[in-house]
Amino acid sequence: MINLYFHTSDPAKRKMLDWFRCQKIETQTRNIMQKRLTKLEIRHLFLLSDNGSDDLIATRSKTAREYTFDNSLTFDQLVTIVYKHPKIMKNPIAFNENNLISGFNLEDIGVFIPRIQRKRERLSLFSKLYTVEFG
């Protein structure tokens, strides 16, 4: 199951939900403005992210511009800022037990398709290419 956190209903969120439906991947959505994240949940998101705050914080957002995000912030301070101002996070954020992505990017979202299924699809494409190329 994929968890999808969002704070605004923008095109990226709709595209992501459509993609998951098309792939028949079950999702659980949560508007983080209506049901706020706990500090523990925020810590968990940072733990899942490959690039820390770069993956989660929308540095160009109006709220983010009010804060200086540099190396002087402690992790607890960062978590507290996100807790108090959830709109500072990128939108949407999708994650499961192993992967996290923010925003909608077709190249990145494929991590949620099981590896064996990706391999089967890749082999099928190669087979079709071979047939077209060599008859």
C-alpha positions as CSV (number, residue, x, y, z in Angstrom):
1,M,0.0,0.0,0.0
2,I,1.2,3.5,-0.9
3,N,0.6,6.4,1.4
4,L,0.0,9.7,-0.3
5,Y,0.3,12.9,1.8
6,F,-0.8,16.3,0.3
7,H,-1.8,19.7,1.4
8,T,-3.3,21.2,-1.8
9,S,-5.2,19.5,-4.5
10,D,-2.9,20.4,-7.4
11,P,-2.3,18.7,-10.8
12,A,0.7,16.7,-9.5
13,K,-1.5,15.1,-6.8
14,R,-4.2,14.2,-9.4
15,K,-1.6,12.8,-11.9
16,M,-0.1,10.7,-9.1
17,L,-3.4,9.3,-8.0
18,D,-4.4,8.6,-11.7
19,W,-1.0,6.8,-12.2
20,F,-1.5,4.6,-9.1
21,R,-5.1,3.7,-10.3
22,C,-3.8,2.9,-13.7
23,Q,-1.2,0.6,-12.3
24,K,-3.8,-0.9,-9.9
25,I,-1.7,0.1,-6.9
26,E,-3.7,0.7,-3.7
27,T,-3.3,4.1,-2.1
28,Q,-4.2,5.7,1.1
29,T,-4.5,9.5,0.9
30,R,-4.2,12.0,3.7
31,N,-4.7,15.8,3.6
32,I,-2.1,16.9,6.1
33,M,-3.9,20.3,6.6
34,Q,-7.0,18.5,7.8
35,K,-5.2,15.7,9.7
36,R,-1.9,17.0,10.8
37,L,1.3,14.9,10.9
38,T,2.8,14.0,14.2
39,K,6.4,14.7,14.9
40,L,7.1,11.0,14.8
41,E,5.5,10.7,11.3
42,I,7.6,13.7,10.2
43,R,10.8,12.0,11.5
44,H,9.7,8.8,9.6
45,L,9.4,10.7,6.4
46,F,12.9,12.1,6.8
47,L,14.2,8.6,7.6
48,L,12.7,7.3,4.3
49,S,14.0,10.2,2.2
50,D,17.3,9.8,0.3
51,N,18.2,13.4,0.3
52,G,16.8,14.6,3.7
53,S,15.2,18.0,3.6
54,D,15.8,18.4,-0.1
55,D,13.3,15.7,-0.8
56,L,10.6,17.1,1.6
57,I,10.9,20.8,2.0
58,A,9.5,23.1,-0.7
59,T,12.2,25.8,-0.3
60,R,10.5,28.1,-2.8
61,S,7.2,28.2,-0.9
62,K,6.1,31.3,0.8
63,T,6.3,29.7,4.3
64,A,9.7,28.3,3.6
65,R,11.1,31.7,2.6
66,E,10.3,32.9,6.2
67,Y,13.0,30.4,7.5
68,T,16.6,30.1,6.8
69,F,17.3,26.5,6.0
70,D,21.0,26.0,6.5
71,N,23.2,23.7,8.4
72,S,22.6,25.6,11.7
73,L,19.2,24.1,12.2
74,T,19.1,21.0,14.3
75,F,17.0,18.1,13.2
76,D,14.5,18.7,16.1
77,Q,14.2,22.3,15.0
78,L,13.5,21.3,11.4
79,V,10.9,18.7,12.6
80,T,9.2,21.4,14.8
81,I,9.0,23.8,11.9
82,V,7.4,21.2,9.6
83,Y,5.1,20.2,12.4
84,K,3.9,23.8,12.9
85,H,3.8,24.6,9.2
86,P,2.9,21.5,7.1
87,K,2.6,23.6,3.9
88,I,6.4,23.9,4.0
89,M,6.5,20.3,2.7
90,K,6.5,19.4,-1.0
91,N,3.3,18.3,-2.5
92,P,2.4,15.4,-2.9
93,I,4.6,13.0,-1.0
94,A,4.1,9.3,-1.8
95,F,5.8,6.5,0.3
96,N,5.7,2.9,1.3
97,E,7.9,1.0,3.7
98,N,11.0,1.3,1.5
99,N,10.6,4.3,-0.9
100,L,9.6,8.0,-0.8
101,I,9.1,10.4,-3.6
102,S,7.8,14.0,-3.7
103,G,6.1,15.6,-6.6
104,F,5.0,13.7,-9.7
105,N,7.8,12.5,-11.9
106,L,7.3,9.4,-14.2
107,E,10.9,8.4,-13.9
108,D,10.8,8.3,-10.1
109,I,7.3,6.9,-9.5
110,G,8.3,3.6,-11.0
111,V,10.0,2.6,-7.7
112,F,6.5,1.6,-6.5
113,I,6.1,-1.1,-9.1
114,P,7.4,-4.4,-7.8
115,R,10.9,-5.2,-9.3
116,I,9.7,-8.5,-10.8
117,Q,6.9,-6.7,-12.6
118,R,9.3,-4.0,-13.9
119,K,11.6,-6.8,-15.2
120,R,8.7,-8.5,-17.0
121,E,7.6,-5.3,-18.6
122,R,11.2,-4.5,-19.7
123,L,11.6,-8.0,-21.2
124,S,8.3,-7.7,-23.0
125,L,9.4,-4.4,-24.5
126,F,12.8,-5.8,-25.6
127,S,11.0,-8.7,-27.2
128,K,8.7,-6.4,-29.1
129,L,11.7,-4.3,-30.2
130,Y,13.5,-7.5,-31.4
131,T,10.5,-8.6,-33.3
132,V,10.1,-5.2,-35.1
133,E,13.9,-5.1,-35.8
134,F,14.5,-8.6,-36.9
135,G,11.1,-9.9,-37.9
